[in-house]
Amino acid sequence: MTHASLGVIETKVATGESINETILIHELPQYQDIIINDIVALPALDTKTLIDMAKQISNLAKRRRIIAVFSAAIEETKNGRPYDINELSSIEQGINTHTSNSEVIAVMEDRIKNKKVSSKTGIKELDSFLTTSPGDTIVIAARPSMGKTSLVSTLIWSFLDQNEGSLFLSLEMASDKIMSRMISSRCGEPVSNINRNAIVDYAAYQAAITELKVTDLFEISDLSMDENQIEHFVKQRIRANPKIKHVFIDHLTFTKDSGKHKNEHLRIGAITKAFKNLAKELGLRIWELSQLSRAIENRPNKRPQLSDLRESGSIEENADVVIGIYNESYYTAREAGEKQPSISPVELGVLKFRDGPTNTAHATFNGPLVRFESAGYAVEVVEYTSDEVPIAAYEEDSEDTDSLFPEYPSDVGMPVI
């Protein structure tokens, strides 16, 4: 045995620590072969030695994680992103995360027994059959002008009334435009009146503004970020404001990809997987807005279906719930050459529900007030279906964000898992 090995052994013995090949090789990697040859003749490992080995391995894992976090911080700082030193507190996450069966069952039973099983969306028929849980990712998908942002403002106000905070990451629209929609949805003043300073009910308008000024249940950001930057930002905001239970991302197409995938399918897959992991890690509900393929315009039945999702395979796979918005009046008005009604009935089709059957909820889309309202429909649990037809070729539309990225084939009619 080398003098170096003896020196390490003496030090460990003096401090009351056990000695084994793992510890020696870590301390003296240049003597790895000699140590292995010498150590085989030693007695079998005792319990204390095994415990020390486990601690050593854990410490090495933490050390590697620290190096990775600091390396990422250095690179992001070089690229111009201010790095919050508080984010380094996440180093301990991911270590010692084992949970016993009894702990998992206790959480499950508490959720089942709890009267408030799910955050209410504010749309009665949708709440009658759809439940979501912390850790879920929910996709809201629609063609343009169907009211995706209006549905989000409806959800955020409903959650705010339940004392649940929301973080809205608007990657497409400026914060002030989102804020004016939020105010309109709350006070009942048409958003057009707010934007042109022609407010009729100023008292209601002022009350909505005051509510948003003082609340810590709603935050908004319009920073352009990739999925890793979103992860860091969300963790930072959750640490500062634990009341945030929902994160809205508007929308997937505008989310940058840190991996710089050239294939759009891989790009969206990496992003949605990252968001799913983030939702599970922090116990959040993450709501992702997504645009449907323009191929839907070529079908007689234009109700959304899973195969209409851009890069539907990856989005569908990583989502716990997919909700498609369908507004028939949009199509009938267009065919008749008329203006779309400002208030119209809509369908919220649950295309995928990992924890239950698919179904359709009815609501009213109030365009001027940027919100969805419960409709007076009888609740009937029926499976949401639409005609499955091959995706047809279509002409490019410069006003449609579908043209920003190439279309890739997806699995039409892929079964929901």
C-alpha positions as CSV (number, residue, x, y, z in Angstrom):
1,M,0.0,0.0,0.0
2,T,1.3,3.5,-0.9
3,H,2.4,6.1,1.7
4,A,-0.3,8.4,0.3
5,S,-3.0,5.7,1.1
6,L,-1.6,5.3,4.6
7,G,-1.7,9.0,5.1
8,V,-5.4,9.2,4.1
9,I,-6.2,6.2,6.3
10,E,-4.6,7.8,9.3
11,T,-6.5,11.0,8.8
12,K,-9.8,9.2,8.5
13,V,-9.2,7.0,11.6
14,A,-8.2,10.1,13.6
15,T,-11.6,11.7,12.8
16,G,-13.6,8.6,13.4
17,E,-14.5,7.9,9.8
18,S,-14.5,4.5,8.1
19,I,-12.2,3.5,5.3
20,N,-13.2,1.8,2.0
21,E,-12.1,1.7,-1.6
22,T,-14.6,4.3,-2.7
23,I,-13.3,6.9,-0.3
24,L,-9.7,6.1,-1.0
25,I,-10.1,6.2,-4.8
26,H,-11.9,9.5,-4.5
27,E,-9.1,10.9,-2.4
28,L,-6.3,9.4,-4.5
29,P,-7.6,8.8,-8.0
30,Q,-4.0,8.5,-9.4
31,Y,-3.5,5.3,-7.3
32,Q,-6.9,3.7,-8.3
33,D,-5.4,0.5,-9.7
34,I,-3.1,0.0,-6.7
35,I,-5.9,0.6,-4.2
36,I,-8.2,-1.8,-5.9
37,N,-5.5,-4.5,-5.8
38,D,-4.7,-3.9,-2.2
39,I,-8.3,-3.5,-0.9
40,V,-9.7,-6.9,-2.1
41,A,-8.0,-8.6,0.8
42,L,-9.8,-6.4,3.4
43,P,-12.7,-7.8,5.5
44,A,-16.3,-7.4,4.4
45,L,-17.9,-3.9,4.9
46,D,-19.8,-3.3,8.1
47,T,-22.9,-1.2,8.5
48,K,-21.1,1.9,9.6
49,T,-18.9,1.7,6.5
50,L,-21.9,1.4,4.2
51,I,-23.5,4.4,5.8
52,D,-20.3,6.4,5.4
53,M,-20.1,5.3,1.7
54,A,-23.7,6.5,1.2
55,K,-22.9,9.9,2.7
56,Q,-19.8,10.1,0.5
57,I,-21.8,9.3,-2.7
58,S,-24.5,11.8,-1.7
59,N,-21.9,14.5,-1.1
60,L,-20.3,13.8,-4.4
61,A,-23.6,14.1,-6.2
62,K,-24.3,17.4,-4.5
63,R,-20.8,18.6,-5.5
64,R,-21.5,17.7,-9.1
65,R,-24.8,19.5,-9.0
66,I,-23.2,22.6,-7.5
67,I,-20.7,22.6,-10.4
68,A,-23.5,22.3,-12.9
69,V,-25.5,25.1,-11.4
70,F,-22.5,27.5,-11.3
71,S,-21.5,26.5,-14.8
72,A,-25.0,27.4,-16.0
73,A,-25.0,30.6,-14.1
74,I,-21.7,31.6,-15.7
75,E,-22.9,30.9,-19.2
76,E,-26.2,32.7,-18.7
77,T,-24.4,35.7,-17.2
78,K,-22.1,35.7,-20.3
79,N,-25.1,35.8,-22.5
80,G,-26.5,38.9,-20.8
81,R,-29.0,37.4,-18.4
82,P,-28.8,38.7,-14.8
83,Y,-28.5,35.7,-12.5
84,D,-30.2,35.8,-9.1
85,I,-27.8,34.3,-6.5
86,N,-30.9,33.1,-4.6
87,E,-31.5,30.5,-7.4
88,L,-28.5,28.6,-6.0
89,S,-30.8,27.4,-3.2
90,S,-32.2,24.9,-5.8
91,I,-28.9,22.9,-5.5
92,E,-30.4,20.8,-2.7
93,Q,-33.4,19.9,-4.8
94,G,-33.3,16.6,-6.4
95,I,-31.3,15.0,-3.6
96,N,-32.9,12.7,-1.0
97,T,-36.3,12.8,-2.7
98,H,-37.4,9.3,-1.9
99,T,-41.0,9.2,-0.6
100,S,-42.5,6.1,1.2
101,N,-45.7,4.4,0.1
102,S,-47.5,5.6,3.2
103,E,-46.6,9.2,2.5
104,V,-47.9,9.0,-1.1
105,I,-51.1,7.3,0.1
106,A,-51.6,10.0,2.8
107,V,-51.4,12.7,0.2
108,M,-53.8,10.9,-2.1
109,E,-56.4,10.3,0.6
110,D,-56.1,13.9,1.8
111,R,-56.8,15.1,-1.8
112,I,-59.8,12.7,-2.1
113,K,-61.3,13.7,1.2
114,N,-60.7,17.4,0.7
115,K,-63.9,19.0,-0.4
116,K,-61.9,21.4,-2.7
117,V,-60.7,18.7,-5.0
118,S,-59.8,21.0,-7.9
119,S,-59.4,24.7,-8.5
120,K,-62.6,25.9,-10.0
121,T,-62.4,27.4,-13.5
122,G,-65.5,29.6,-13.1
123,I,-67.3,27.8,-15.9
124,K,-69.9,25.6,-14.2
125,E,-70.3,22.9,-16.8
126,L,-66.5,22.5,-17.1
127,D,-66.1,22.2,-13.4
128,S,-68.8,19.5,-13.2
129,F,-66.5,16.9,-14.8
130,L,-63.0,18.2,-15.1
131,T,-60.6,18.1,-12.1
132,T,-57.0,19.1,-12.1
133,S,-54.3,18.6,-9.5
134,P,-51.0,20.2,-8.6
135,G,-48.3,18.9,-11.0
136,D,-50.7,18.9,-13.9
137,T,-50.0,20.5,-17.3
138,I,-53.1,21.7,-19.1
139,V,-53.1,22.7,-22.8
140,I,-55.6,25.3,-24.1
141,A,-55.7,25.0,-27.9
142,A,-57.6,26.9,-30.5
143,R,-57.5,28.7,-33.8
144,P,-57.0,32.4,-33.8
145,S,-59.9,34.6,-32.7
146,M,-61.4,31.8,-30.6
147,G,-60.7,33.5,-27.3
148,K,-57.7,31.7,-25.8
149,T,-56.6,34.8,-23.9
150,S,-60.1,35.5,-22.8
151,L,-60.4,32.1,-21.3
152,V,-57.1,32.7,-19.4
153,S,-58.4,35.9,-17.9
154,T,-61.5,34.1,-16.8
155,L,-59.5,31.4,-15.2
156,I,-57.1,33.8,-13.4
157,W,-60.0,35.8,-11.9
158,S,-61.7,32.6,-10.8
159,F,-58.5,31.4,-9.1
160,L,-57.9,34.8,-7.6
161,D,-61.3,34.6,-6.0
162,Q,-60.3,31.3,-4.5
163,N,-57.1,32.9,-3.0
164,E,-54.9,31.1,-5.5
165,G,-52.2,33.2,-7.3
166,S,-51.3,33.0,-11.0
167,L,-48.2,34.0,-12.9
168,F,-48.9,34.9,-16.5
169,L,-45.9,34.7,-18.9
170,S,-47.0,36.5,-22.0
171,L,-44.4,35.7,-24.7
172,E,-46.5,37.2,-27.4
173,M,-48.5,40.2,-26.0
174,A,-47.2,43.2,-24.1
175,S,-48.0,43.3,-20.3
176,D,-50.1,46.4,-20.6
177,K,-52.4,44.8,-23.2
178,I,-52.8,41.8,-21.0
179,M,-53.6,44.1,-18.0
180,S,-56.2,46.0,-19.9
181,R,-57.9,42.7,-20.8
182,M,-57.8,41.6,-17.1
183,I,-59.4,44.9,-16.0
184,S,-62.1,44.6,-18.7
185,S,-62.9,41.1,-17.7
186,R,-63.4,42.1,-14.1
187,C,-65.2,45.5,-14.3
188,G,-67.4,44.8,-17.2
189,E,-66.1,47.7,-19.3
190,P,-65.4,46.8,-22.9
191,V,-61.7,46.6,-23.5
192,S,-62.1,48.9,-26.5
193,N,-63.4,51.6,-24.2
194,I,-60.4,51.2,-21.9
195,N,-57.9,51.4,-24.7
196,R,-59.4,54.6,-26.1
197,N,-60.1,56.2,-22.8
198,A,-63.9,56.2,-23.2
199,I,-64.8,54.5,-19.9
200,V,-68.5,54.6,-19.0
201,D,-68.5,53.0,-15.5
202,Y,-65.4,54.6,-14.1
203,A,-66.1,53.5,-10.5
204,A,-66.1,49.8,-11.6
205,Y,-63.0,50.4,-13.7
206,Q,-61.2,52.0,-10.7
207,A,-62.2,49.2,-8.4
208,A,-60.7,46.6,-10.8
209,I,-57.5,48.6,-11.0
210,T,-57.3,48.9,-7.2
211,E,-57.8,45.2,-6.8
212,L,-55.0,44.4,-9.2
213,K,-52.7,47.0,-7.7
214,V,-52.9,45.6,-4.1
215,T,-53.2,41.9,-4.8
216,D,-50.2,39.5,-4.7
217,L,-52.2,36.8,-6.4
218,F,-51.5,38.0,-9.9
219,E,-48.2,38.6,-11.6
220,I,-47.3,39.1,-15.2
221,S,-44.2,39.1,-17.3
222,D,-43.7,39.7,-21.0
223,L,-40.0,38.8,-21.1
224,S,-38.8,36.7,-24.0
225,M,-37.4,33.5,-22.5
226,D,-36.5,29.9,-23.4
227,E,-37.7,26.9,-21.3
228,N,-34.6,27.0,-19.0
229,Q,-35.0,30.7,-18.3
230,I,-38.7,30.2,-17.7
231,E,-37.8,27.5,-15.2
232,H,-35.4,29.8,-13.3
233,F,-37.9,32.7,-13.4
234,V,-40.8,30.6,-12.1
235,K,-38.7,29.2,-9.3
236,Q,-37.6,32.7,-8.4
237,R,-41.2,34.0,-8.3
238,I,-42.5,31.0,-6.3
239,R,-39.8,31.5,-3.7
240,A,-40.8,35.2,-3.4
241,N,-44.5,34.5,-3.6
242,P,-45.7,31.0,-2.5
243,K,-49.3,32.0,-3.1
244,I,-48.7,31.4,-6.8
245,K,-50.4,28.0,-7.7
246,H,-50.9,28.5,-11.5
247,V,-48.5,29.4,-14.3
248,F,-49.9,30.4,-17.7
249,I,-47.6,30.4,-20.7
250,D,-48.8,32.2,-23.8
251,H,-47.9,30.5,-25.9
252,L,-45.9,27.4,-26.8
253,T,-45.0,28.6,-30.3
254,F,-43.3,31.6,-29.0
255,T,-41.3,29.8,-26.3
256,K,-37.6,29.7,-27.2
257,D,-35.6,26.5,-27.1
258,S,-32.3,26.5,-25.3
259,G,-31.3,23.3,-27.1
260,K,-31.7,25.0,-30.5
261,H,-33.4,22.0,-32.0
262,K,-33.7,22.3,-35.8
263,N,-36.6,19.8,-35.8
264,E,-39.8,21.5,-34.6
265,H,-41.1,18.3,-33.2
266,L,-38.0,17.9,-31.0
267,R,-38.2,21.6,-30.0
268,I,-41.7,21.5,-28.8
269,G,-41.1,18.1,-27.2
270,A,-38.2,19.4,-25.1
271,I,-40.2,22.5,-24.1
272,T,-43.3,20.6,-23.0
273,K,-41.3,18.0,-21.2
274,A,-39.5,20.7,-19.3
275,F,-42.8,22.4,-18.3
276,K,-44.2,19.0,-17.1
277,N,-41.1,18.4,-14.9
278,L,-41.4,21.9,-13.5
279,A,-45.1,21.5,-12.7
280,K,-44.3,18.2,-10.8
281,E,-41.3,19.6,-9.0
282,L,-43.1,22.7,-7.7
283,G,-46.6,21.3,-7.3
284,L,-48.0,23.8,-9.8
285,R,-50.7,23.7,-12.4
286,I,-49.1,24.9,-15.7
287,W,-51.4,26.1,-18.4
288,E,-49.9,26.2,-21.9
289,L,-51.6,28.0,-24.7
290,S,-51.2,26.4,-28.1
291,Q,-52.3,27.2,-31.6
292,L,-54.1,24.5,-33.7
293,S,-52.9,23.7,-37.2
294,R,-54.6,25.4,-40.1
295,A,-55.5,22.0,-41.5
296,I,-58.7,22.3,-39.4
297,E,-60.0,24.8,-41.9
298,N,-60.2,22.1,-44.6
299,R,-62.7,19.9,-42.7
300,P,-66.5,20.1,-42.8
301,N,-66.5,19.6,-39.0
302,K,-64.1,22.2,-37.6
303,R,-64.3,21.1,-34.0
304,P,-60.7,20.6,-32.6
305,Q,-59.2,17.2,-32.3
306,L,-55.8,16.1,-30.9
307,S,-54.3,15.6,-34.3
308,D,-54.8,19.4,-34.9
309,L,-52.3,20.3,-32.3
310,R,-49.1,21.6,-33.8
311,E,-46.5,18.8,-33.1
312,S,-49.4,17.0,-31.6
313,G,-47.4,13.9,-30.6
314,S,-45.2,15.7,-28.0
315,I,-47.8,18.2,-26.7
316,E,-50.3,15.4,-26.4
317,E,-47.9,13.0,-24.7
318,N,-46.8,15.5,-22.0
319,A,-50.2,17.1,-21.2
320,D,-52.5,15.8,-18.5
321,V,-55.5,17.8,-20.0
322,V,-56.1,19.2,-23.4
323,I,-59.0,21.7,-23.9
324,G,-60.0,22.7,-27.4
325,I,-62.1,25.9,-28.0
326,Y,-64.7,25.8,-30.8
327,N,-66.8,28.8,-31.8
328,E,-69.2,27.9,-34.5
329,S,-70.4,31.4,-35.0
330,Y,-66.9,32.4,-36.2
331,Y,-67.2,30.0,-39.2
332,T,-70.9,30.6,-40.0
333,A,-70.3,34.4,-40.0
334,R,-67.3,34.0,-42.2
335,E,-69.2,31.8,-44.7
336,A,-72.0,34.4,-44.8
337,G,-69.7,37.3,-45.2
338,E,-70.8,38.8,-42.0
339,K,-69.1,40.1,-38.9
340,Q,-68.6,37.6,-36.1
341,P,-71.1,38.2,-33.2
342,S,-69.4,39.9,-30.2
343,I,-71.2,37.5,-27.8
344,S,-71.6,33.9,-28.9
345,P,-71.9,30.3,-27.6
346,V,-68.7,28.2,-27.5
347,E,-67.8,24.7,-26.8
348,L,-64.8,23.7,-24.6
349,G,-64.0,20.2,-25.7
350,V,-61.8,18.2,-23.3
351,L,-59.8,16.3,-25.9
352,K,-57.6,14.5,-23.4
353,F,-58.2,14.0,-19.7
354,R,-55.6,11.6,-18.1
355,D,-57.7,11.1,-15.0
356,G,-61.2,10.8,-16.5
357,P,-63.4,10.6,-19.6
358,T,-63.4,13.3,-22.3
359,N,-66.4,15.6,-22.5
360,T,-67.7,18.9,-23.8
361,A,-68.6,22.0,-21.7
362,H,-70.7,24.9,-23.1
363,A,-70.0,28.5,-22.3
364,T,-70.6,32.0,-23.7
365,F,-67.7,34.0,-25.2
366,N,-68.1,37.7,-24.4
367,G,-65.5,39.3,-26.7
368,P,-65.9,42.9,-25.7
369,L,-65.4,42.0,-22.0
370,V,-62.7,39.5,-22.8
371,R,-64.2,36.7,-20.7
372,F,-66.0,33.4,-20.8
373,E,-69.3,33.0,-18.9
374,S,-71.2,29.9,-17.8
375,A,-74.0,29.0,-20.2
376,G,-77.4,27.7,-19.2
377,Y,-76.9,24.2,-20.6
378,A,-77.9,21.0,-18.9
379,V,-74.9,18.9,-18.0
380,E,-74.6,15.8,-20.0
381,V,-71.5,13.6,-19.9
382,V,-70.8,12.7,-23.5
383,E,-67.5,11.9,-25.1
384,Y,-66.1,14.8,-27.1
385,T,-65.6,13.6,-30.7
386,S,-64.9,15.1,-34.1
387,D,-64.5,13.7,-37.6
388,E,-61.1,12.2,-38.1
389,V,-59.8,13.0,-41.6
390,P,-56.4,13.1,-43.2
391,I,-54.6,16.5,-42.7
392,A,-54.8,18.3,-46.1
393,A,-52.3,20.6,-47.6
394,Y,-53.0,24.3,-47.1
395,E,-51.9,27.6,-48.4
396,E,-49.6,29.8,-46.3
397,D,-51.3,32.7,-44.5
398,S,-48.9,35.5,-43.6
399,E,-51.2,36.7,-40.9
400,D,-51.3,33.3,-39.2
401,T,-48.5,32.3,-36.8
402,D,-48.7,28.7,-38.3
403,S,-46.4,30.1,-41.0
404,L,-43.6,30.8,-38.5
405,F,-42.5,27.2,-38.4
406,P,-42.7,24.3,-40.8
407,E,-45.4,21.7,-40.4
408,Y,-44.4,18.2,-39.4
409,P,-46.6,15.1,-39.7
410,S,-48.2,13.8,-36.5
411,D,-50.0,10.6,-35.5
412,V,-53.6,11.2,-36.5
413,G,-56.0,9.4,-34.2
414,M,-53.3,8.5,-31.7
415,P,-55.0,6.9,-28.6
416,V,-55.0,8.9,-25.4
417,I,-52.9,7.4,-22.7
